[in-house]
Structure formats: C-alpha cells, structure tokens
Amino acid sequence: MSISNFLCLCFTLLYKVAGQTGLADDFQPSIKASCVGGTMTIRVDTALPFEGVVHGPNRTEPGCSVMGEGGLKTYLKIDLGVPSGLPGSCGVKYNPDTEERRVSIGVRAHNTIELLEDRLYVVTCGKAGFHNSRNEVSVVQLKVTDGYSKKNAVIEGSAYTLRAEVLNHDPNYGILVKRCFAFDNSDTSLMLVDDRGCRAQKLISEFTYDDSEGTADATLYSKFIM
C-alpha cells in the first residue's frame, strides 16, 4: 500500500509500505533545513541511533545521499551552486516568486530495504511562517485526520479530512489554501488545489474555513496511488 500525502504551505510526509520491522512507533524522525551561502543543510533527528539512509529523489545521484552512522543527528548537505538538472543538484527546485528552494528527501530506516517506517518529506528552505499583528511568527501545519486524530497511514476506501491549521493563530489574519498537491517518491506531483484556491481534482472536496480557529478542512474521498 502506498499513501500520497500533500503539500500546501508547509512540508508533509509520505509512507511507502514494502515491509516492516516493528520500529514504526519508534522511528519518528524530525527534519529541518537551512540555506546558508551556497549550501542547503538538511538535519534529521531521530530518537534512536540511525543507521539508515537520507537521500534526495535519486539516491544514486552523487552528493545526494548520506548513510547514518549510529548517531541521533544525521546531516545531508546539498551544493546549491550546481545548476538544476545536472548531476549533484539533487532535484532542488527554486521558486523565484517566493525565493524558496524545495527538495524531496527520503529518510529510510534501512539502507537497502524499503520499509513501512520509511518517510518521504518535501523540505522547503526560505521564508518560514509569517509575522502576525502581534509581531509573532505563525506557521501553517498540514495533517490528515479521521475527524478525531492525526493519521500517519490511511486505509483504502475510507474518507479522511485534510486540515491546514495556523499555529499561534492571529484572528486578524485569515487563511486560504492554494497550490496544494500530492506527490510520490519519484517527485511526480498531482495538483489538487490551484492558485485561486479552487479544487483541481474530484479526489478532494472544496476547503471549508473557520477564521476564528485558523483552520481549513477538506474531505479526501479515498486513498489514491499515483
């Protein structure tokens, strides 16, 4: 089973099922990215010693993967000076409008075998959140729920809620979901919500908004495989 997750205003993750080791509950990596000078540094934090692999869309591309060495912090450094499309660019995409760089990153619990625990993230390096009227930073979080709690995997044939939520919400600001898309581990994407905030596929409902809570909810009618 595969689950394609979503990107609207922040990165989310994807799970690919090919086997399992019993580590799913313990393997919950967190990932951070920073762009300084000509380098994108991606840091993966794990609760347990990590001996898997962190890689870009093509794990065999030179300079685009790193093996864990049993530590709790693993770093992948990408050279942003390599032109897009050339070996070593690692699939990094630049958006001149937002001045952000985006790349798909896989974090695999085993260095050769695909497992249930494996995560796929889309990491954005650039502007993070926005300053609200209180001069504080608000960040948008995206998650899939069953209407009650966040889900890390979905069951075929069941409907779910896709929620965008502003953390540290300021009621003086509204929210509009735009450019929401599903992606897989080959960096193939499917637009779900267009630049106007309208749904682009019948796989998902229109978003409904609660400005007082800073949330936007849409129904994902069923799991789909790209």
Disulfide bonds with the S-S distance in Angstrom:
Cys35-Cys125 1.97
Cys64-Cys90 1.96
